[in-house]
Amino acid sequence: MTLNNIELNSTLLREMYRNSLVEVGDKTHRKVLTELPPIEVIKKKDPEHEWKYLGEFKKNILMIVRYPTVTYLPDEQLNFLTSILAACKLSLGDVAIVNILNAPPAFYKDAMEKFRSTTTILFGITPQEFEMPVNFPEFQVQRFNNCTFLHTPGLESLEADKVLKSKLWVCLRRMFSLS
């Protein structure tokens, strides 16, 4: 990104131009906007950068993954994740799975604004990479900003390692109140 192509999100624009945004019609008529138009008017509509997710998000559970070669995640990892969800008495209808590499160029703040999830699990992505304002270790269930977060190794690592899988299960039992 160059200095000539900086994209500002709507929240930042609203803060920067809270009382100084000027609407210019013709040269004889200018008015200072005291109230900004709705965010949708300010946001640039770009179908290439819309939020794409797998699932129906019925229970406000957001799962973030990172796979460069597929839209959501590879079939093997999807099967493994589906079995994890089933063990938690959940299904794909309850969650939204977002491949961060196929999402808009935004992370924590915009994802939370878009989804307003109550539970967010980062598979193979650290809180720093997700640009969260807090940091916490793997397998630590972390409450922050009205959401429960967890970050773990990638799904491939979890599937291949029984110790990692058991650590994940302990966290999921706590997060979803499973016995």
N, C-alpha and C positions, 0 to 999 in steps of 0.2 A: 504494500500500500504506500503510495506516495503522498506528499503533502497536498497535492492537488486533488486527491481522491479519497479524502477522509470521510467516512460515514459515521454520523453521530446518531445514537439511538434517541428515541423520543423523550425518554426521561432526562437525558443530558441536555437536549435542546430546551426542554421546558425549564430546567434549572438555569441554563445560561441566559435565556431571553425572557425570564419571568415577567419583567415590566418594561422591556425595551423593544419588543418586536413591533415593527412598523409595517403597515400594509400600504403599499403604494399603488394608487389607481392611476389617474392622470397626474400631471405635474402640479396642478393647482389644488389637488385634493389629497391630503395625507391624513391618516388617523392612526393613533397609537392603539394597538390592541391591548386592552387590559386583561382580556381573558383569551387564552390560546384556544384555537379550534380543537376538536377532539383528536386524540392521538392518531386515529386511523387516517386523518387528513395529512398529518405530518409524515407518517411512515411511508417510505418508498415501497410500492408494490412491485415485487420481483418474484415471479413464479419459480425461478431457479433457486431462490433462497427461502422458500416456505418451509415451515416445520413439517417434516414427514415422520410419521411414527407408525409402528406396528402395534396393533391392539386397539381396545376401545376405551381404556382409561376410566373404567367405571368406578374403581376404588381409589383413584388419585395416587396411584403408585407409578413413579417414573423410573425407568431403568435406562442408564446411559451406557452405551458400548462404543467401541472404536474399531471399525473394520474398513480398510481402504478399498477393498475390491467388490463389495456388495452393498446393496441399498440399506439393509438392516443388519443382518448377521448371517453367517454361513449356516447351512442346514444342520450340521452336527451340533453347533453351539445352540441353535434354536431348539433342537430336540432335548439337549441337556437342560436348558433354561425352562422348557415346558415341564420337564420332570421335577425341577426345583419348585416351580409354581404349584404343581399338583400336590407335592408334599406339604406345601403351605396352605392347601385348600383354596388355591387361586387358579385363574386361567388367564389366557391371553386377553380375554375380554376385560379383565380387571386392571391391566397395566398398559402403559405406553412405553414402547422400546424405541429409543432414539439413537441412531448411529450418529455420533457427534461430527463425523466427517461428511455427512450428508445433510447437516442442519445449517441454518444460517450462520454466518460468521459471528456467533455470539455464544456465550457460555452461561455461567451461573445466573447472573442477574436477569438476562432475557429469558432463559429457560424457566426460571421460577415465575416470571411475569406471565409467560405464555401458559404454563401448565398449572400453576398454583398447587403443586403436589403436596401431599402430607407425608409421603415417604419417597425418598430418592436413593437409588442404589447405583453406585459408580463401579462398573466392571472394567478393571484394567485402566482406570483413569484416576489420578490422584486429585484431591481437592484443589491443589495448586494449579494443575493442568485445567481443571474445570473453572478456574479463576474465582474460587470461593474466598471470601474474606476471612475464613478460619481454616486451620489445618488440623488434621487428626490422623492417627495411625490406622493402618489396615485393621479391619475387623473390630473397630470400636464404633458402637452405635452412638451416634452423636446428634443431639437435638440442637437445632439452630433455626431461628426465624420461623417458628411454627411448622417445622418440617423435621422428620427424622432421617438422618443420612447414614449411609454405610458405604465404605469403599473397600473393594476387594481386588485381588489379582484378576486377570482376564479369565473368561469362562474356560478356555483351553487348559489353563493351569489348575483351575479348581477341579475340573473333571478328571485330570490325570493324577491328582495328589489327594490321598485319603485324609491326610491331616488338615489340609486347606479346606477340603469339603466339610469336615467335621467342625472346623472353626466357623465356616459360613452357616452351618445348620444351627449352631449355638446362637449366633446373632439373629438369624431369621426367627427362631423360636421366641426370642425376646421381643423382636420388633412386631411380630404378628400374634403374640400371646398364644403360642402353640404349646401343647403338652408333650 
